[in-house]
Amino acid sequence: MPRISADTVAQHRANRLRALLDAGRDLVTESGPDALTLAALARRVGLSRPSLYEYFRSREELVAAIVTDELPEWARHLERAVAAAHGVPAKIEAYLRAELGVITDGSHSAVVALSAHALPDASRELIRTEHERLLSPLIAVLEDAQVDDPRLRALFVHGMVEAAARTIVPGRDDHNEAVMTALVDQVLHGVARTTG
């Protein structure tokens, strides 16, 4: 019988699952989505393939688990950032900074790459639902500001954040802050025109 490394079997399984998800994400970040196989993951964490099958029956199940594990934490991060700010402009800026941080931190690109792979319909639906939740804090701010069609405008803002993320250069803090400032100015200017 395998050695239990926690107080309970349930906690041991939860710890092992967390280690598997983290190791899978690391494999994708380091070597791309094609590097994520059950065999590679088993080698990375030192488990036999049959032991790994207790957690994931297929690569698709593993991919779906990694993607759906990451999105709720991103949503909570965005919610906390917006909740900590006061006033519409500050809340929008907090959202933009938090979302840009999520997009440029490395794990986001791994999750996006994995999302492009063939997944079961149920997994795709869960991913869509969680991805929608990422926009919720911004939609709420825009609703409070009485902006017309807040969901559509939040989607536009999200597109601007993704465009800004493509111009971020690691280690170039002055450049990156200029990008952030331009993004905030652009978004707030657009919001001001629609509410004024």
Legacy VTK file of the C-alpha trace (Angstrom):
# vtk DataFile Version 3.0
C-alpha trace
ASCII
DATASET POLYDATA
POINTS 196 float
0.000 0.000 0.000
1.409 3.474 -0.851
2.592 5.632 2.009
0.060 8.283 3.054
1.643 11.726 3.424
-1.248 13.465 5.202
-3.509 13.032 8.231
-6.272 11.447 6.159
-6.538 9.558 2.894
-8.753 12.347 1.524
-6.149 14.981 2.369
-3.417 12.811 0.858
-5.431 12.550 -2.387
-6.073 16.310 -2.392
-2.363 17.010 -1.888
-1.417 14.559 -4.632
-3.970 16.090 -7.021
-2.602 19.576 -6.301
0.944 18.334 -7.032
-0.215 16.709 -10.280
-1.987 19.853 -11.497
1.003 22.041 -10.633
3.446 19.632 -12.307
1.238 19.438 -15.407
1.078 23.221 -15.644
4.865 23.395 -15.251
5.367 20.896 -18.076
3.262 23.039 -20.417
4.961 26.278 -19.342
8.428 24.777 -19.847
7.913 22.744 -23.022
4.541 23.573 -24.577
1.181 21.815 -24.594
2.378 18.793 -26.584
4.762 17.932 -23.728
1.811 17.244 -21.451
1.234 13.512 -21.570
0.232 11.125 -18.832
3.608 9.383 -19.175
5.539 12.661 -18.845
3.461 13.701 -15.848
3.961 10.323 -14.162
7.745 10.665 -14.632
7.706 14.261 -13.349
5.962 13.382 -10.071
7.404 9.898 -9.612
4.129 7.986 -9.920
3.428 4.853 -11.897
1.024 5.218 -14.816
-1.574 2.996 -13.098
-1.424 5.268 -10.012
-1.868 8.311 -12.229
-4.985 6.736 -13.777
-6.616 6.969 -10.345
-6.679 10.734 -10.928
-6.979 11.087 -14.714
-8.231 8.484 -17.179
-6.990 10.382 -20.222
-4.904 13.332 -21.352
-8.129 15.218 -22.115
-9.266 14.772 -18.522
-5.889 16.060 -17.311
-6.027 19.087 -19.620
-9.555 19.939 -18.515
-8.565 19.618 -14.853
-5.602 21.989 -15.243
-7.633 24.603 -17.107
-10.634 24.506 -14.777
-8.346 24.592 -11.733
-6.682 27.843 -12.776
-9.658 29.949 -13.868
-11.471 30.222 -10.500
-8.319 31.500 -8.793
-7.896 34.150 -11.479
-11.523 35.179 -10.974
-11.008 35.505 -7.205
-7.846 37.561 -7.816
-9.756 39.992 -10.056
-12.652 40.202 -7.584
-10.265 41.027 -4.711
-8.468 43.689 -6.764
-11.706 45.467 -7.655
-13.120 45.179 -4.123
-10.008 46.828 -2.662
-10.371 49.945 -4.851
-12.731 52.874 -4.275
-14.577 54.751 -7.009
-15.269 53.751 -10.597
-11.958 54.893 -12.169
-9.905 53.225 -9.404
-11.914 50.001 -9.669
-11.466 49.900 -13.439
-7.738 50.544 -13.116
-7.441 47.840 -10.439
-9.217 45.392 -12.727
-7.000 46.295 -15.692
-3.793 45.939 -13.680
-4.909 42.628 -12.189
-6.062 41.194 -15.522
-2.919 42.296 -17.329
-0.886 40.679 -14.549
-2.776 37.410 -14.934
-2.362 37.409 -18.712
1.375 38.101 -18.592
2.413 35.862 -15.680
3.229 32.760 -17.747
0.600 30.360 -16.454
-2.073 32.102 -18.533
-0.390 31.230 -21.812
-0.109 27.609 -20.705
-3.820 27.471 -19.909
-4.777 29.189 -23.185
-2.615 26.736 -25.138
-4.227 23.803 -23.353
-7.730 25.190 -23.921
-7.153 25.002 -27.670
-6.877 21.205 -27.514
-9.800 18.877 -28.060
-11.765 18.608 -24.837
-15.058 16.957 -23.948
-18.121 19.208 -24.319
-18.740 19.243 -20.561
-15.197 20.511 -19.958
-15.541 23.186 -22.634
-18.790 24.389 -21.070
-17.191 24.593 -17.617
-14.255 26.535 -19.063
-16.633 28.955 -20.832
-18.546 29.506 -17.587
-15.387 30.150 -15.583
-13.985 32.430 -18.280
-17.176 34.489 -18.191
-16.679 34.851 -14.442
-13.389 36.650 -15.147
-15.389 39.534 -16.624
-17.905 39.705 -13.763
-16.050 42.230 -11.567
-15.647 44.636 -14.481
-19.248 44.156 -15.608
-20.418 45.000 -12.076
-18.350 48.220 -12.036
-19.720 49.239 -15.439
-23.283 48.474 -14.312
-22.768 50.648 -11.216
-21.496 53.426 -13.482
-24.654 53.001 -15.613
-22.653 52.318 -18.762
-24.800 51.056 -21.654
-24.432 47.325 -22.396
-21.821 46.629 -19.701
-21.165 43.028 -20.760
-20.348 44.000 -24.337
-18.137 46.843 -23.179
-16.370 44.517 -20.720
-15.611 42.194 -23.652
-14.141 45.157 -25.561
-12.027 46.103 -22.542
-10.848 42.506 -22.252
-9.738 42.685 -25.887
-7.751 45.844 -25.126
-6.063 44.110 -22.193
-5.104 41.191 -24.430
-3.687 43.632 -26.985
-1.724 45.425 -24.258
-0.377 42.089 -23.015
1.224 41.468 -26.409
3.312 44.624 -25.971
4.607 43.771 -22.479
8.349 43.073 -22.364
9.653 41.094 -19.351
12.111 43.123 -17.303
11.225 46.450 -18.962
9.316 47.991 -16.060
9.345 51.540 -17.478
7.969 50.358 -20.827
5.411 48.083 -19.170
4.164 50.853 -16.907
3.777 53.116 -19.957
1.676 50.381 -21.590
-0.423 50.102 -18.435
-0.912 53.881 -18.258
-1.957 54.021 -21.922
-4.381 51.145 -21.375
-5.984 52.794 -18.347
-6.243 56.132 -20.184
-7.805 54.463 -23.226
-10.370 52.498 -21.230
-11.342 55.368 -18.947
-11.615 57.787 -21.870
-13.974 55.390 -23.647
-16.082 54.917 -20.498
-16.221 58.686 -19.895
-17.515 59.297 -23.447
-20.284 56.725 -23.098
-21.500 58.052 -19.744
-21.116 61.786 -20.416
LINES 1 197
196 0 1 2 3 4 5 6 7 8 9 10 11 12 13 14 15 16 17 18 19 20 21 22 23 24 25 26 27 28 29 30 31 32 33 34 35 36 37 38 39 40 41 42 43 44 45 46 47 48 49 50 51 52 53 54 55 56 57 58 59 60 61 62 63 64 65 66 67 68 69 70 71 72 73 74 75 76 77 78 79 80 81 82 83 84 85 86 87 88 89 90 91 92 93 94 95 96 97 98 99 100 101 102 103 104 105 106 107 108 109 110 111 112 113 114 115 116 117 118 119 120 121 122 123 124 125 126 127 128 129 130 131 132 133 134 135 136 137 138 139 140 141 142 143 144 145 146 147 148 149 150 151 152 153 154 155 156 157 158 159 160 161 162 163 164 165 166 167 168 169 170 171 172 173 174 175 176 177 178 179 180 181 182 183 184 185 186 187 188 189 190 191 192 193 194 195
